[in-house]
């Protein structure tokens, strides 16, 4: 058996296994958009991660790293300063 054909026969099952593993790991993510005009709060579910704003003493600053938000916390829209609802 030629060397190239042998390599191909060894590579194809490995490639098929990698594709199968990557496809089984995919799941749909549901995104909820909190519209600025909504007055309702939302309650966070499990495994919520993202960058957040925090008060640095003089202004709101976006965190450079992603943080995990605990399940059960509430989130909602807060208008910027000077903006009426």
Secondary structure, DSSP 8 states (H G I E B T S, - for coil): --HHHHHHHHHHHHHHHHHHHHHHT----------TT----EE--SSEEE--EEE-SSSEEE-SS-EEE-TT-EE-----TT---
